[in-house]
Amino acid sequence: MSPQLEGLPGMEATVLAEQALLGALLLRPRHLTSTVNWLETEHFYLPHHAALHAAMRQLADDGHPALADECSSDQGLDWLNRTTALATEQAPGLTPSHAHTLVNFCPQPDHAAAYGRMILAGHTRRIIAEHAQRLADSTRSAKDPTLQAEAVSAQANALTTALDDLSRRWRAHSGATPRGGSPPPLRELPPNDQRHADEQAFLSAVTTRPNELGDIRSYLSPEDFADPLHQQLYRCLTALHHRGEPIDPITVLWEAQHRGVLASTTPETVLTTCARSGNDPDYWATRILDHALLSTTAASAELIKLAVDDPTMTPQQLITVCRRALRDLTAVRLRRHHAHHGPPAPPVRSSRPPTQRSVTRPPPRIAPVNPFGPGYSAPRAPTSSSSR
């Protein structure tokens, strides 16, 4: 394998597909029409291959006669020479002998469309790998967690846009669902002293001002805490608030004892963590969300990198894995938006009055008309007693 391809899973097959496609197009230029609508020059990995493809597309736009179904040998030779000459302007190291090598390398020119799909698949893998690396780097772009969270949101939006574009190129099919099995274990994150201090500051602040728990519970969950003890103490606080019981360090300690928290810590630690303070609980809750967003982003980027490094994944499966990895990140981002901007507004109902239903009523009853006048009544028939 070439040293340039080391560490890139599946790239050797992608480069071979580029060579095969270019050889097919140099030998039979009419096959360019089978890929021109969906394969772009930037989809090629090697620069001199991209230069050759760009030269072919330029000649096609100029209406070169070799693109016809039937072309002469002179037209085919002119196509090869002019393609090489144009590509040399972008890749000076390219020689005519390399073009002839590509022609001899192509196993079957009629399979040009299949080679093109392999190139597009390699491009898809590279695009996702680049966005995953940028997403991971965004968690270390600044020292302030709030600034890091803003950078993470921007990179997550960019990755979502890229996935939407790739989804339009690769239609889902029955085999798009990734294979089952538990994902590989993720690397443990290094301890974050700042995150631990922020969590402790929040717990002490919310114990002092428990009335703000009602709003905080709507966007902050126990899983946002990194320290297991802090997770348990936050569950104790939310349980006391839900039951409407008083909240102070002693009641939190009592709730922690009933929940078995004291099996892994001491009462002094609980009392110290929930000690009175003048901090703002809402501010520290948003700080915890920023830390949770960064850790979730790192985990999502790690999952995407593991999927990219798996050469057995098809482009459709890779896109599906990326969307699943971003699902937890999106949930944290929504809760963070709720913390900073409030809950989403309810849907606006239409002001148009409801349409009246047409009710089918029976026709009015019409009294029969008496032909002998309104006061006339028919004579009664004689009874048996009157006939006697």
Secondary structure, 3 states (H helix, E strand, C coil): CCHHHCCCCCHHHHHHHHHHHHHHHHHCHHHHHHCCCCCCHHHCCCHHHHHHHHHHHHHHHCCCHHHCCCCCHHHHHHHHHHHHHHHHHHCCCCCHHHHHHHHHHCCCHHHHHHHHHHHHHHHHHHHHHHHHHHHHHHCCCCCCHHHHHHHHHHHHHHHHHHHHHHHHHCCCCCCCCCCCCCCCCCCCCCCCHHHHHHHHHHHHHHHHCHHHHHHHCCCCCHHHCCCHHHHHHHHHHHHHHHHCCCCCHHHHHHHHHHCCHHHCCCHHHHHHHCCCCCCCHHHHHHHHHHHHHHHHHHHHHHHHHHHHCCCCCCHHHHHHHHHHHHHHHHHHHHHHHHHHHCCCCCCCCCCCCCCCCCCCCCCCCCCCCCCCCCCCCCCCCCCHHHHC
